[in-house]
Amino acid sequence: QGLSSEAFYRQALQLFVLEHLLFMSRASSIAILDGGMGHLLRRMGVKIEGPIGSIQRFLGVGNANVQNPSMVSAAHETYLKAGANVVTTNTYACIPAIVGRDKTLETLRAGGFLAREAASNFPGARVAGCLPPLNASYRADLVAPQEELVRDYALIAQAIAEYSDLLLCETMSSGREAAAAVAAAQVTGKPTWVSLCLSEEASGRLHSGETVEEVVEMLELAEGGPVQTVLFNCCQPEAITAALPRLRDALPGGVSIGAYANGFASVKAPGTGDGSEYRFSSPEAYATHCMQWVEMGATVLGGCCGIFPEHISAVSEAVMRGQGKESVRSLGSESVPGRPEERSTALRS
């Protein structure tokens, strides 16, 4: 009120430019993971059967690295073309409990090679080497004894690190499981991301019943340490939305946050082959969840089981369109993601 037309338009232009610069700064720093490899491979013809999360469910997916490598390569490339700039090795199922101890190294190395080869055709793309649960997913009660965790995570980390830009300890259902995977990853010297798996209730607890804060404390994270990012994955988007601010506030400075949900109606549902286990028919609906996480400070997005290339494409497009940017009309501190003190510093700089 009281501004001349020229002053009004000058102020509007300044606000637009600031908003654009803030968003582009954020967008350029967002890593976009791929979606669920196993479920894309099922769509392409690999047989998946058994209850969701069970170890028998993905035997064909792990073996595809050696039995049908061209299909695995095509799946990686499909995600990269959809907008992913980080692909995860197709080795979630390459563990002794699924493929057998005698085939673990062969399938791990084949999966690492295929991911590395696919990423090499897309400038700037990175490979995340997967360190998965060593037993059924979502089952904190089945986490292996400590001796087994140490032995098998060391085997997996050393085998997959050769092909990876970073190591991703994912779908961790308990603090003990996460800590063991992170310890093995750190020995390789590779940057490490660790992704926790929340219960379906929006309680901020893992499947083990531990709170996010308790698990963060167990991981003994530090600014400048090998763990660069802590995420949530393979859980309901609503559970992630509820827990992400708590994770952000529990982490030390310099450790980023991220999330990649699954597309299941429920992990408690039986595994069906007709697609009825999925909830996201609209890629844009999933992208809306992801952009909420960006507003909370997430710098890594993507998808897990039941999230397909069309969803990753929608996420990538949403980031580039700026659907996640916050209003800067008031030039308030909430215009910059992160902790309050980081927001203020960013605005001052």
Protein Blocks (a to p, Z undefined) as FASTA:
>chain_A
ZZafklmmmmmmmmmmmmmmmmmmmmmmpccddddfklmmmmnopacedjehiaklmmmm
mmmmmmmmmlmmmmmmmmmmnopabdcddfklmcfklnopklmmmmmmmmmmmmmmmmmm
mghiacddddddfbdehilklpccfklmmmmmmmmmmmmmmmpcbdcdehiabfklmmmm
mmmmmmnopacdddddddfbdghpafkopafklmmmmnopaehiablbdcdehiafklmm
mmmmmmmmmpcehiacdddddfbfbfkbccdfeopmpmblblklmmmmmmmmmmnopabd
cddehiafklmmmmmmmmmnopmpccfklopaklpgcdfklmmmmmmZZ
